[in-house]
Amino acid sequence: MSAQLSDELKALLDSKVFIAVATIQPDGSPQVSPVWAKRDGDDVLFSTTVDRRKTKNLQADPRVTVMVQPADNPYAYAEIRGTVEITTEGGQELIDELSLKYTGKKYAEFNPTSGQDAERVVVRVRPRKVVGRV
Amino acid sequence: MIAARQQGPRAEPAEGCSIAVATIQPDGSPQVSPVWAKRDGDDVLFSTTVDRRKTKNLQADPRVTVLVQPADNPYPYPYAEYAEFNPTAGQDAERVVVRVKARKVVGRV
């Protein structure tokens, strides 16, 4: 069971929009953080590191909600609900690609301390349902 | 445990600042939606209606996370966790006020 993204939502995800990623904490409460993202077909990809809270949360419970809101039209927003697949394969390539998309720089140049970061992972969000107005 | 707002020029939400409110669905998965917000001391207030999913979710589990991200500087961000849910009947019977009491603030604002 998977959902398709509208053309408008695809275009939004292809822009420099930040997405808000919500996960479930060990105590069952919600956690939200903003991240860069890109689209791969109907999937949404984002980058994080193996030691971050959202990664651990998603390893424990792969259900995720991604909220996307156009900066120039905040009344139109979409909530993408789905599950994630996490891999370290291509982790460094994805963060460099996202950094170029959002900042025009390689990630090591944008964030000089990133060399001390833990290993990068690729999080692939497979949409189950899309709600909202985009 | 109540968190005090962090000091600094970014401590005041910008005019028209919207927040992303995360709640827990009946099945335990997360839900997120953007809303207008205002500040009342160290609390954050937002409006919704009695019949909306986020309201029902917060009635079942009052723990909330609010993400605030400055539009002109998206990199520093805080989010506050834990809410006290205070539905108060206004003149519009369908509206509720959600008062978020910050337990913890994380991020860079």
gemmi code that builds the backbone of each chain (N, CA, C; Angstrom):
import gemmi

chains = {
    "A": [
        ("MET", (0.857, -1.188, 0.000), (0.000, 0.000, 0.000), (0.894, 1.239, 0.000)),
        ("SER", (0.834, 1.992, -1.080), (1.668, 3.197, -1.109), (0.890, 4.325, -1.745)),
        ("ALA", (1.288, 5.538, -1.402), (0.615, 6.726, -1.916), (1.478, 7.372, -2.978)),
        ("GLN", (0.816, 8.071, -3.906), (1.541, 8.833, -4.904), (1.517, 10.302, -4.532)),
        ("LEU", (2.575, 11.001, -4.880), (2.658, 12.423, -4.607), (2.084, 13.195, -5.792)),
        ("SER", (1.390, 14.297, -5.495), (0.870, 15.138, -6.571), (2.042, 15.827, -7.276)),
        ("ASP", (1.792, 16.308, -8.484), (2.844, 17.017, -9.214), (3.302, 18.253, -8.439)),
        ("GLU", (2.344, 18.913, -7.778), (2.674, 20.108, -7.003), (3.573, 19.751, -5.817)),
        ("LEU", (3.243, 18.650, -5.170), (4.052, 18.222, -4.025), (5.442, 17.768, -4.474)),
        ("LYS", (5.486, 17.123, -5.626), (6.788, 16.727, -6.174), (7.649, 17.963, -6.437)),
        ("ALA", (7.030, 18.991, -7.046), (7.780, 20.214, -7.349), (8.264, 20.883, -6.065)),
        ("LEU", (7.406, 20.836, -5.038), (7.788, 21.438, -3.755), (8.987, 20.711, -3.147)),
        ("LEU", (8.957, 19.383, -3.194), (10.058, 18.601, -2.634), (11.339, 18.751, -3.458)),
        ("ASP", (11.179, 19.119, -4.716), (12.355, 19.342, -5.563), (12.968, 20.722, -5.318)),
        ("SER", (12.253, 21.584, -4.587), (12.761, 22.921, -4.280), (13.588, 22.867, -2.991)),
        ("LYS", (14.048, 24.025, -2.539), (14.908, 24.067, -1.350), (14.098, 24.073, -0.052)),
        ("VAL", (12.925, 23.489, -0.071), (12.061, 23.490, 1.111), (12.634, 22.562, 2.195)),
        ("PHE", (12.528, 22.991, 3.444), (12.867, 22.119, 4.570), (11.653, 21.258, 4.890)),
        ("ILE", (11.873, 20.035, 5.302), (10.762, 19.220, 5.767), (10.887, 19.013, 7.277)),
        ("ALA", (9.752, 18.869, 7.935), (9.746, 18.579, 9.375), (9.465, 17.085, 9.534)),
        ("VAL", (10.406, 16.387, 10.150), (10.303, 14.934, 10.301), (9.895, 14.600, 11.737)),
        ("ALA", (8.774, 13.909, 11.869), (8.303, 13.531, 13.204), (8.512, 12.040, 13.426)),
        ("THR", (9.090, 11.738, 14.586), (9.339, 10.346, 14.975), (8.776, 10.121, 16.376)),
        ("ILE", (8.858, 8.888, 16.810), (8.345, 8.534, 18.136), (9.509, 8.270, 19.089)),
        ("GLN", (9.522, 9.003, 20.190), (10.546, 8.825, 21.230), (10.348, 7.485, 21.949)),
        ("PRO", (11.375, 7.018, 22.663), (11.237, 5.758, 23.409), (10.044, 5.768, 24.378)),
        ("ASP", (9.692, 6.945, 24.906), (8.559, 7.011, 25.841), (7.222, 7.182, 25.127)),
        ("GLY", (7.220, 7.155, 23.783), (5.960, 7.255, 23.040), (5.547, 8.663, 22.682)),
        ("SER", (6.288, 9.662, 23.121), (5.954, 11.049, 22.786), (6.547, 11.416, 21.422)),
        ("PRO", (6.092, 12.518, 20.825), (6.586, 12.866, 19.484), (7.889, 13.668, 19.516)),
        ("GLN", (8.655, 13.533, 18.472), (9.884, 14.308, 18.269), (9.830, 14.879, 16.864)),
        ("VAL", (10.258, 16.120, 16.686), (10.222, 16.743, 15.356), (11.536, 17.450, 15.093)),
        ("SER", (12.042, 17.340, 13.890), (13.218, 18.124, 13.525), (13.177, 18.459, 12.038)),
        ("PRO", (13.733, 19.622, 11.695), (13.743, 20.054, 10.298), (14.984, 19.527, 9.586)),
        ("VAL", (14.796, 19.056, 8.381), (15.936, 18.535, 7.616), (15.809, 18.917, 6.138)),
        ("TRP", (16.941, 18.849, 5.460), (16.949, 18.918, 4.005), (16.361, 17.631, 3.454)),
        ("ALA", (15.840, 17.716, 2.222), (15.272, 16.503, 1.630), (15.391, 16.529, 0.117)),
        ("LYS", (15.267, 15.373, -0.473), (15.114, 15.268, -1.919), (14.087, 14.187, -2.207)),
        ("ARG", (13.657, 14.164, -3.459), (12.630, 13.219, -3.862), (13.247, 12.184, -4.782)),
        ("ASP", (12.782, 10.950, -4.644), (13.195, 9.891, -5.570), (11.913, 9.169, -5.969)),
        ("GLY", (11.362, 9.562, -7.107), (10.053, 9.035, -7.491), (9.017, 9.541, -6.504)),
        ("ASP", (8.295, 8.618, -5.880), (7.316, 9.017, -4.857), (7.894, 8.918, -3.450)),
        ("ASP", (9.167, 8.564, -3.325), (9.796, 8.488, -2.009), (10.465, 9.818, -1.664)),
        ("VAL", (10.619, 10.068, -0.377), (11.354, 11.235, 0.107), (12.615, 10.725, 0.791)),
        ("LEU", (13.753, 11.313, 0.447), (15.009, 10.910, 1.065), (15.539, 12.050, 1.925)),
        ("PHE", (16.048, 11.708, 3.107), (16.782, 12.706, 3.887), (17.985, 12.046, 4.524)),
        ("SER", (18.884, 12.898, 5.014), (20.157, 12.431, 5.552), (20.222, 12.714, 7.038)),
        ("THR", (20.811, 11.792, 7.782), (21.094, 12.048, 9.191), (22.289, 11.164, 9.558)),
        ("THR", (22.595, 11.045, 10.825), (23.744, 10.222, 11.219), (23.271, 9.087, 12.118)),
        ("VAL", (24.118, 8.063, 12.215), (23.711, 6.850, 12.941), (23.415, 7.108, 14.419)),
        ("ASP", (24.001, 8.178, 14.992), (23.884, 8.370, 16.444), (22.793, 9.357, 16.842)),
        ("ARG", (22.053, 9.889, 15.875), (21.057, 10.910, 16.233), (19.779, 10.262, 16.738)),
        ("ARG", (19.083, 11.061, 17.546), (17.845, 10.590, 18.176), (16.833, 10.131, 17.135)),
        ("LYS", (16.674, 10.895, 16.063), (15.647, 10.515, 15.078), (15.977, 9.182, 14.424)),
        ("THR", (17.287, 8.917, 14.230), (17.683, 7.635, 13.644), (17.319, 6.487, 14.585)),
        ("LYS", (17.678, 6.661, 15.853), (17.369, 5.602, 16.836), (15.864, 5.406, 16.953)),
        ("ASN", (15.139, 6.534, 16.956), (13.677, 6.426, 17.033), (13.108, 5.655, 15.839)),
        ("LEU", (13.643, 5.948, 14.648), (13.115, 5.299, 13.438), (13.552, 3.844, 13.334)),
        ("GLN", (14.684, 3.510, 13.948), (15.074, 2.099, 13.985), (14.127, 1.313, 14.904)),
        ("ALA", (13.685, 1.975, 15.968), (12.770, 1.311, 16.902), (11.344, 1.267, 16.356)),
        ("ASP", (10.935, 2.328, 15.660), (9.579, 2.403, 15.098), (9.676, 3.143, 13.763)),
        ("PRO", (9.604, 2.432, 12.636), (9.850, 3.059, 11.328), (8.710, 3.937, 10.823)),
        ("ARG", (7.669, 4.096, 11.608), (6.577, 4.955, 11.156), (6.977, 6.425, 11.311)),
        ("VAL", (6.768, 7.185, 10.256), (7.230, 8.570, 10.235), (6.151, 9.455, 9.633)),
        ("THR", (6.147, 10.713, 10.035), (5.329, 11.706, 9.351), (6.224, 12.859, 8.941)),
        ("VAL", (6.101, 13.256, 7.704), (6.891, 14.348, 7.144), (5.933, 15.470, 6.784)),
        ("MET", (6.195, 16.663, 7.307), (5.346, 17.807, 6.984), (6.128, 18.738, 6.062)),
        ("VAL", (5.472, 19.138, 4.969), (6.098, 20.005, 3.978), (5.222, 21.236, 3.805)),
        ("GLN", (5.841, 22.400, 3.915), (5.081, 23.655, 3.881), (5.813, 24.653, 2.988)),
        ("PRO", (5.178, 25.109, 1.907), (5.864, 26.071, 1.034), (6.077, 27.390, 1.770)),
        ("ALA", (7.292, 27.930, 1.711), (7.593, 29.183, 2.417), (6.731, 30.331, 1.890)),
        ("ASP", (6.424, 30.302, 0.592), (5.673, 31.412, 0.011), (4.162, 31.209, 0.086)),
        ("ASN", (3.728, 30.072, 0.593), (2.292, 29.823, 0.722), (2.067, 28.829, 1.863)),
        ("PRO", (2.246, 29.321, 3.117), (2.224, 28.398, 4.250), (0.867, 27.761, 4.515)),
        ("TYR", (-0.190, 28.256, 3.849), (-1.504, 27.662, 4.090), (-1.679, 26.349, 3.339)),
        ("ALA", (-0.897, 26.212, 2.303), (-0.882, 24.926, 1.597), (0.215, 24.089, 2.231)),
        ("TYR", (-0.127, 22.969, 2.763), (0.908, 22.111, 3.320), (0.495, 20.673, 3.073)),
        ("ALA", (1.461, 19.796, 3.177), (1.169, 18.376, 3.025), (1.801, 17.616, 4.172)),
        ("GLU", (1.102, 16.597, 4.597), (1.631, 15.696, 5.612), (1.765, 14.337, 4.921)),
        ("ILE", (2.987, 13.842, 4.877), (3.249, 12.549, 4.245), (3.479, 11.534, 5.356)),
        ("ARG", (2.620, 10.551, 5.418), (2.771, 9.499, 6.437), (3.279, 8.240, 5.767)),
        ("GLY", (4.207, 7.598, 6.397), (4.750, 6.397, 5.797), (5.706, 5.681, 6.717)),
        ("THR", (6.518, 4.840, 6.110), (7.532, 4.121, 6.881), (8.883, 4.344, 6.223)),
        ("VAL", (9.927, 4.146, 7.002), (11.267, 4.425, 6.492), (12.086, 3.162, 6.303)),
        ("GLU", (13.045, 3.284, 5.402), (14.124, 2.305, 5.272), (15.413, 3.077, 5.488)),
        ("ILE", (16.315, 2.525, 6.285), (17.543, 3.231, 6.657), (18.748, 2.417, 6.214)),
        ("THR", (19.698, 3.102, 5.554), (20.928, 2.419, 5.158), (22.104, 3.387, 5.232)),
        ("THR", (23.284, 2.854, 5.523), (24.484, 3.696, 5.479), (25.039, 3.785, 4.058)),
        ("GLU", (24.530, 2.936, 3.186), (25.017, 2.930, 1.800), (24.651, 4.248, 1.114)),
        ("GLY", (25.634, 4.929, 0.567), (25.382, 6.201, -0.108), (25.165, 7.360, 0.842)),
        ("GLY", (25.465, 7.176, 2.116), (25.204, 8.209, 3.117), (25.960, 9.502, 2.862)),
        ("GLN", (27.241, 9.397, 2.572), (28.042, 10.600, 2.332), (27.643, 11.269, 1.014)),
        ("GLU", (27.344, 10.452, 0.016), (26.938, 11.014, -1.285), (25.640, 11.819, -1.145)),
        ("LEU", (24.703, 11.318, -0.353), (23.426, 12.026, -0.207), (23.618, 13.368, 0.498)),
        ("ILE", (24.394, 13.408, 1.593), (24.535, 14.695, 2.295), (25.259, 15.708, 1.412)),
        ("ASP", (26.196, 15.243, 0.590), (26.863, 16.173, -0.326), (25.894, 16.678, -1.393)),
        ("GLU", (25.058, 15.779, -1.892), (24.065, 16.183, -2.887), (23.071, 17.186, -2.294)),
        ("LEU", (22.618, 16.922, -1.073), (21.666, 17.830, -0.431), (22.312, 19.177, -0.125)),
        ("SER", (23.559, 19.154, 0.310), (24.246, 20.404, 0.612), (24.395, 21.254, -0.647)),
        ("LEU", (24.713, 20.613, -1.749), (24.808, 21.349, -3.017), (23.446, 21.921, -3.415)),
        ("LYS", (22.385, 21.130, -3.209), (21.033, 21.583, -3.554), (20.636, 22.812, -2.735)),
        ("TYR", (20.923, 22.782, -1.433), (20.416, 23.834, -0.543), (21.383, 25.002, -0.371)),
        ("THR", (22.684, 24.751, -0.471), (23.652, 25.816, -0.173), (24.592, 26.104, -1.326)),
        ("GLY", (24.629, 25.221, -2.304), (25.569, 25.403, -3.399), (26.984, 24.985, -3.057)),
        ("LYS", (27.169, 24.424, -1.837), (28.503, 24.014, -1.396), (28.514, 22.540, -1.034)),
        ("LYS", (29.698, 21.943, -1.099), (29.842, 20.589, -0.565), (29.627, 20.662, 0.946)),
        ("TYR", (29.194, 19.546, 1.534), (28.822, 19.608, 2.944), (30.006, 19.965, 3.845)),
        ("ALA", (31.183, 19.445, 3.532), (32.364, 19.738, 4.360), (32.702, 21.226, 4.345)),
        ("GLU", (32.323, 21.888, 3.262), (32.576, 23.322, 3.154), (31.496, 24.111, 3.903)),
        ("PHE", (30.253, 23.659, 3.794), (29.143, 24.326, 4.486), (29.254, 24.152, 5.998)),
        ("ASN", (29.618, 22.958, 6.422), (29.702, 22.635, 7.854), (31.087, 22.063, 8.157)),
        ("PRO", (32.051, 22.952, 8.451), (33.444, 22.511, 8.586), (33.678, 21.491, 9.705)),
        ("THR", (32.785, 21.438, 10.687), (32.988, 20.462, 11.771), (32.361, 19.109, 11.437)),
        ("SER", (31.797, 18.982, 10.247), (31.060, 17.755, 9.920), (31.967, 16.530, 9.841)),
        ("GLY", (33.285, 16.761, 9.716), (34.206, 15.627, 9.692), (34.177, 14.827, 10.978)),
        ("GLN", (33.699, 15.481, 12.052), (33.611, 14.776, 13.338), (32.263, 14.074, 13.517)),
        ("ASP", (31.369, 14.256, 12.553), (30.051, 13.620, 12.688), (30.159, 12.094, 12.606)),
        ("ALA", (29.188, 11.444, 13.205), (29.099, 9.989, 13.063), (28.738, 9.650, 11.617)),
        ("GLU", (28.759, 8.363, 11.316), (28.510, 7.915, 9.953), (27.128, 8.366, 9.462)),
        ("ARG", (27.079, 8.787, 8.207), (25.834, 9.265, 7.606), (24.946, 8.105, 7.172)),
        ("VAL", (23.649, 8.310, 7.296), (22.701, 7.328, 6.791), (21.744, 7.997, 5.809)),
        ("VAL", (21.188, 7.194, 4.931), (20.121, 7.609, 4.025), (18.810, 7.092, 4.608)),
        ("VAL", (17.875, 7.992, 4.807), (16.544, 7.577, 5.261), (15.579, 7.743, 4.091)),
        ("ARG", (14.984, 6.655, 3.676), (14.015, 6.671, 2.574), (12.617, 6.544, 3.153)),
        ("VAL", (11.791, 7.561, 2.909), (10.406, 7.553, 3.378), (9.528, 7.017, 2.263)),
        ("ARG", (8.874, 5.907, 2.514), (7.932, 5.349, 1.543), (6.521, 5.776, 1.973)),
        ("PRO", (5.906, 6.684, 1.186), (4.609, 7.230, 1.590), (3.501, 6.180, 1.574)),
        ("ARG", (2.722, 6.188, 2.640), (1.541, 5.336, 2.725), (0.297, 6.164, 2.447)),
        ("LYS", (0.348, 7.428, 2.879), (-0.811, 8.302, 2.778), (-0.330, 9.749, 2.755)),
        ("VAL", (-0.989, 10.572, 1.962), (-0.667, 11.998, 1.946), (-1.930, 12.764, 2.296)),
        ("VAL", (-1.851, 13.647, 3.276), (-2.988, 14.498, 3.607), (-2.548, 15.955, 3.504)),
        ("GLY", (-3.517, 16.854, 3.366), (-3.197, 18.270, 3.250), (-3.645, 18.828, 1.926)),
        ("ARG", (-3.128, 19.963, 1.604), (-3.674, 20.718, 0.467), (-2.684, 20.921, -0.659)),
        ("VAL", (-1.558, 20.231, -0.616), (-0.604, 20.387, -1.722), (-0.794, 19.241, -2.697)),
    ],
    "B": [
        ("MET", (8.319, 19.799, 35.355), (9.483, 20.624, 35.033), (9.102, 21.595, 33.930)),
        ("ILE", (9.285, 22.844, 34.192), (8.932, 23.876, 33.226), (10.210, 24.533, 32.723)),
        ("ALA", (10.316, 24.659, 31.445), (11.501, 25.280, 30.858), (11.278, 26.766, 30.682)),
        ("ALA", (12.287, 27.543, 31.004), (12.225, 28.970, 30.723), (12.644, 29.198, 29.275)),
        ("ARG", (12.098, 30.222, 28.710), (12.495, 30.537, 27.342), (13.953, 30.957, 27.314)),
        ("GLN", (14.616, 30.603, 26.262), (15.993, 31.026, 26.117), (16.031, 32.519, 25.819)),
        ("GLN", (17.076, 33.158, 26.297), (17.223, 34.592, 26.082), (17.868, 34.840, 24.729)),
        ("GLY", (17.644, 36.022, 24.218), (18.318, 36.372, 22.971), (17.352, 36.944, 21.977)),
        ("PRO", (17.880, 37.533, 20.939), (17.021, 38.220, 19.974), (16.051, 37.289, 19.279)),
        ("ARG", (16.365, 36.002, 19.248), (15.483, 35.066, 18.556), (14.443, 34.465, 19.490)),
        ("ALA", (14.451, 34.883, 20.750), (13.526, 34.283, 21.706), (12.079, 34.687, 21.439)),
        ("GLU", (11.892, 35.822, 20.776), (10.533, 36.267, 20.497), (10.094, 35.714, 19.147)),
        ("PRO", (9.003, 34.962, 19.110), (8.534, 34.492, 17.812), (8.225, 35.671, 16.892)),
        ("ALA", (8.613, 35.549, 15.674), (8.389, 36.627, 14.714), (6.903, 36.791, 14.449)),
        ("GLU", (6.539, 37.967, 14.031), (5.157, 38.231, 13.636), (4.733, 37.218, 12.578)),
        ("GLY", (3.613, 36.585, 12.797), (3.127, 35.636, 11.808), (3.853, 34.310, 11.795)),
        ("CYS", (4.687, 34.100, 12.803), (5.444, 32.850, 12.869), (4.483, 31.671, 13.026)),
        ("SER", (4.645, 30.666, 12.221), (3.812, 29.493, 12.410), (4.641, 28.381, 13.020)),
        ("ILE", (3.974, 27.471, 13.706), (4.674, 26.382, 14.376), (4.167, 25.055, 13.824)),
        ("ALA", (4.996, 24.046, 13.920), (4.578, 22.700, 13.529), (4.302, 21.926, 14.818)),
        ("VAL", (3.093, 21.437, 14.946), (2.659, 20.744, 16.154), (2.618, 19.241, 15.885)),
        ("ALA", (3.350, 18.483, 16.682), (3.362, 17.028, 16.517), (2.610, 16.369, 17.667)),
        ("THR", (1.714, 15.462, 17.286), (0.924, 14.727, 18.269), (1.032, 13.234, 17.973)),
        ("ILE", (0.425, 12.444, 18.848), (0.470, 10.992, 18.693), (-0.895, 10.478, 18.237)),
        ("GLN", (-0.911, 9.767, 17.123), (-2.131, 9.169, 16.599), (-2.586, 8.001, 17.493)),
        ("PRO", (-3.842, 7.601, 17.344), (-4.331, 6.468, 18.143), (-3.469, 5.207, 17.991)),
        ("ASP", (-2.864, 5.022, 16.822), (-2.032, 3.825, 16.612), (-0.593, 4.023, 17.086)),
        ("GLY", (-0.297, 5.192, 17.692), (1.041, 5.438, 18.221), (2.002, 6.074, 17.233)),
        ("SER", (1.557, 6.308, 16.012), (2.432, 6.940, 15.022), (2.335, 8.464, 15.160)),
        ("PRO", (3.285, 9.198, 14.561), (3.263, 10.659, 14.713), (2.361, 11.358, 13.715)),
        ("GLN", (1.864, 12.525, 14.089), (1.055, 13.393, 13.230), (1.629, 14.800, 13.355)),
        ("VAL", (1.708, 15.543, 12.262), (2.245, 16.908, 12.306), (1.372, 17.840, 11.503)),
        ("SER", (1.099, 19.041, 12.036), (0.389, 20.039, 11.246), (0.852, 21.437, 11.639)),
        ("PRO", (0.827, 22.356, 10.688), (1.239, 23.733, 10.964), (0.075, 24.559, 11.484)),
        ("VAL", (0.338, 25.393, 12.466), (-0.711, 26.279, 13.007), (-0.110, 27.650, 13.317)),
        ("TRP", (-0.989, 28.651, 13.425), (-0.580, 29.941, 13.969), (-0.352, 29.767, 15.460)),
        ("ALA", (0.493, 30.624, 16.016), (0.743, 30.529, 17.448), (0.980, 31.902, 18.054)),
        ("LYS", (0.747, 31.978, 19.358), (1.172, 33.162, 20.093), (1.828, 32.699, 21.381)),
        ("ARG", (2.484, 33.638, 22.022), (3.197, 33.312, 23.245), (2.454, 33.941, 24.417)),
        ("ASP", (2.418, 33.252, 25.538), (1.873, 33.814, 26.763), (2.875, 33.472, 27.853)),
        ("GLY", (3.746, 34.413, 28.161), (4.832, 34.111, 29.096), (5.736, 33.066, 28.476)),
        ("ASP", (5.932, 31.969, 29.194), (6.767, 30.889, 28.651), (5.927, 29.834, 27.944)),
        ("ASP", (4.628, 30.048, 27.855), (3.763, 29.080, 27.187), (3.544, 29.470, 25.726)),
        ("VAL", (3.160, 28.501, 24.955), (2.794, 28.732, 23.557), (1.316, 28.384, 23.414)),
        ("LEU", (0.558, 29.266, 22.800), (-0.868, 29.013, 22.591), (-1.147, 28.840, 21.110)),
        ("PHE", (-2.012, 27.872, 20.798), (-2.518, 27.802, 19.429), (-3.969, 27.412, 19.450)),
        ("SER", (-4.619, 27.613, 18.331), (-6.061, 27.412, 18.219), (-6.347, 26.247, 17.291)),
        ("THR", (-7.374, 25.502, 17.650), (-7.847, 24.454, 16.742), (-9.321, 24.234, 17.067)),
        ("THR", (-9.910, 23.204, 16.544), (-11.325, 22.966, 16.824), (-11.501, 21.606, 17.493)),
        ("VAL", (-12.639, 21.437, 18.133), (-12.871, 20.236, 18.940), (-12.849, 18.947, 18.123)),
        ("ASP", (-13.139, 19.081, 16.839), (-13.308, 17.853, 16.062), (-12.062, 17.455, 15.278)),
        ("ARG", (-11.003, 18.232, 15.408), (-9.818, 17.928, 14.594), (-8.997, 16.802, 15.218)),
        ("ARG", (-8.291, 16.146, 14.332), (-7.475, 15.001, 14.754), (-6.476, 15.385, 15.845)),
        ("LYS", (-5.818, 16.560, 15.673), (-4.799, 16.916, 16.662), (-5.413, 17.137, 18.035)),
        ("THR", (-6.642, 17.660, 18.050), (-7.322, 17.869, 19.331), (-7.605, 16.530, 20.005)),
        ("LYS", (-8.155, 15.609, 19.229), (-8.455, 14.284, 19.789), (-7.177, 13.585, 20.235)),
        ("ASN", (-6.136, 13.726, 19.438), (-4.862, 13.108, 19.825), (-4.354, 13.680, 21.149)),
        ("LEU", (-4.456, 15.011, 21.306), (-3.930, 15.644, 22.514), (-4.812, 15.380, 23.730)),
        ("GLN", (-6.085, 15.126, 23.480), (-6.951, 14.734, 24.599), (-6.566, 13.341, 25.090)),
        ("ALA", (-6.167, 12.481, 24.158), (-5.775, 11.119, 24.534), (-4.366, 11.083, 25.124)),
        ("ASP", (-3.466, 11.919, 24.594), (-2.085, 11.958, 25.085), (-1.594, 13.398, 24.981)),
        ("PRO", (-1.492, 14.119, 26.109), (-1.187, 15.553, 26.060), (0.261, 15.886, 25.738)),
        ("ARG", (1.095, 14.886, 25.526), (2.489, 15.188, 25.208), (2.590, 15.681, 23.771)),
        ("VAL", (3.265, 16.797, 23.603), (3.331, 17.440, 22.290), (4.752, 17.906, 22.027)),
        ("THR", (5.110, 17.989, 20.786), (6.343, 18.667, 20.417), (6.009, 19.730, 19.395)),
        ("VAL", (6.544, 20.927, 19.628), (6.296, 22.072, 18.766), (7.618, 22.461, 18.118)),
        ("LEU", (7.634, 22.509, 16.823), (8.844, 22.913, 16.111), (8.686, 24.348, 15.644)),
        ("VAL", (9.657, 25.176, 15.970), (9.646, 26.583, 15.560), (10.888, 26.827, 14.732)),
        ("GLN", (10.689, 27.336, 13.545), (11.816, 27.507, 12.629), (11.712, 28.878, 11.975)),
        ("PRO", (12.668, 29.770, 12.232), (12.587, 31.104, 11.616), (12.673, 30.995, 10.100)),
        ("ALA", (11.729, 31.639, 9.405), (11.713, 31.545, 7.941), (12.974, 32.152, 7.335)),
        ("ASP", (13.509, 33.183, 8.009), (14.673, 33.865, 7.434), (15.991, 33.239, 7.871)),
        ("ASN", (15.921, 32.246, 8.737), (17.148, 31.588, 9.192), (16.797, 30.181, 9.633)),
        ("PRO", (16.600, 29.282, 8.669), (16.037, 27.972, 8.996), (16.973, 27.059, 9.784)),
        ("TYR", (18.229, 27.421, 9.948), (19.132, 26.473, 10.589), (19.022, 26.415, 12.105)),
        ("PRO", (18.919, 27.574, 12.802), (18.743, 27.448, 14.243), (17.293, 27.082, 14.549)),
        ("TYR", (17.089, 26.077, 15.350), (15.716, 25.716, 15.675), (15.627, 25.181, 17.104)),
        ("PRO", (14.505, 25.444, 17.749), (14.250, 24.796, 19.014), (13.010, 23.929, 18.871)),
        ("TYR", (12.846, 23.021, 19.734), (11.508, 22.483, 19.864), (11.217, 22.198, 21.325)),
        ("ALA", (9.981, 22.397, 21.658), (9.578, 22.240, 23.047), (8.733, 20.993, 23.151)),
        ("GLU", (8.914, 20.279, 24.210), (8.157, 19.056, 24.384), (7.259, 19.167, 25.610)),
        ("TYR", (6.211, 18.465, 25.597), (5.249, 18.330, 26.679), (4.236, 19.464, 26.703)),
        ("ALA", (3.039, 19.120, 26.826), (1.976, 20.120, 26.847), (1.007, 19.868, 27.963)),
        ("GLU", (0.416, 20.932, 28.413), (-0.746, 20.807, 29.275), (-1.924, 21.183, 28.387)),
        ("PHE", (-2.848, 20.285, 28.265), (-3.959, 20.538, 27.352), (-5.095, 21.192, 28.106)),
        ("ASN", (-5.418, 22.407, 27.713), (-6.429, 23.202, 28.402), (-7.503, 23.655, 27.456)),
        ("PRO", (-8.401, 22.791, 27.087), (-9.459, 23.291, 26.225), (-10.372, 24.235, 27.008)),
        ("THR", (-10.559, 25.441, 26.513), (-11.454, 26.381, 27.173), (-12.512, 26.802, 26.188)),
        ("ALA", (-13.708, 26.790, 26.623), (-14.793, 27.137, 25.719), (-14.797, 28.632, 25.471)),
        ("GLY", (-14.600, 29.034, 24.257), (-14.698, 30.438, 23.902), (-16.100, 30.727, 23.418)),
        ("GLN", (-16.275, 31.872, 22.806), (-17.597, 32.200, 22.276), (-17.915, 31.302, 21.096)),
        ("ASP", (-16.877, 30.956, 20.401), (-17.042, 29.971, 19.347), (-16.900, 28.600, 19.982)),
        ("ALA", (-18.004, 27.912, 20.115), (-17.993, 26.663, 20.877), (-17.088, 25.614, 20.255)),
        ("GLU", (-16.833, 25.738, 18.969), (-16.054, 24.699, 18.327), (-14.555, 24.901, 18.478)),
        ("ARG", (-14.164, 26.116, 18.924), (-12.746, 26.412, 19.033), (-12.190, 25.984, 20.384)),
        ("VAL", (-10.953, 25.532, 20.401), (-10.278, 25.288, 21.663), (-8.936, 26.006, 21.643)),
        ("VAL", (-8.462, 26.324, 22.843), (-7.134, 26.888, 23.000), (-6.231, 25.788, 23.532)),
        ("VAL", (-5.150, 25.560, 22.895), (-4.189, 24.598, 23.400), (-3.018, 25.365, 23.987)),
        ("ARG", (-2.788, 25.159, 25.259), (-1.676, 25.821, 25.949), (-0.551, 24.820, 26.089)),
        ("VAL", (0.560, 25.133, 25.482), (1.722, 24.248, 25.548), (2.673, 24.773, 26.610)),
        ("LYS", (2.843, 24.001, 27.662), (3.826, 24.354, 28.689), (5.117, 23.627, 28.351)),
        ("ALA", (6.175, 24.388, 28.186), (7.433, 23.783, 27.753), (8.094, 23.024, 28.900)),
        ("ARG", (8.365, 21.755, 28.670), (9.124, 20.960, 29.627), (10.611, 21.059, 29.319)),
        ("LYS", (10.924, 21.118, 28.044), (12.313, 21.104, 27.601), (12.386, 21.798, 26.256)),
        ("VAL", (13.421, 22.581, 26.060), (13.626, 23.210, 24.757), (14.987, 22.777, 24.242)),
        ("VAL", (15.026, 22.257, 23.043), (16.293, 21.900, 22.442), (16.439, 22.634, 21.118)),
        ("GLY", (17.633, 22.760, 20.654), (17.857, 23.435, 19.389), (18.787, 24.625, 19.554)),
        ("ARG", (18.806, 25.459, 18.543), (19.848, 26.488, 18.475), (19.293, 27.905, 18.473)),
        ("VAL", (18.018, 28.090, 18.797), (17.486, 29.451, 18.831), (17.603, 29.998, 20.244)),
    ],
}
model = gemmi.Model(1)
for chain_id, residues in chains.items():
    chain = gemmi.Chain(chain_id)
    for i, (resn, *xyz) in enumerate(residues, 1):
        res = gemmi.Residue()
        res.name, res.seqid = resn, gemmi.SeqId(i, " ")
        for name, pos in zip(("N", "CA", "C"), xyz):
            atom = gemmi.Atom()
            atom.name, atom.element = name, gemmi.Element(name[0])
            atom.pos, atom.b_iso = gemmi.Position(*pos), 0.0
            res.add_atom(atom)
        chain.add_residue(res)
    model.add_chain(chain)
structure = gemmi.Structure()
structure.add_model(model)
structure.setup_entities()
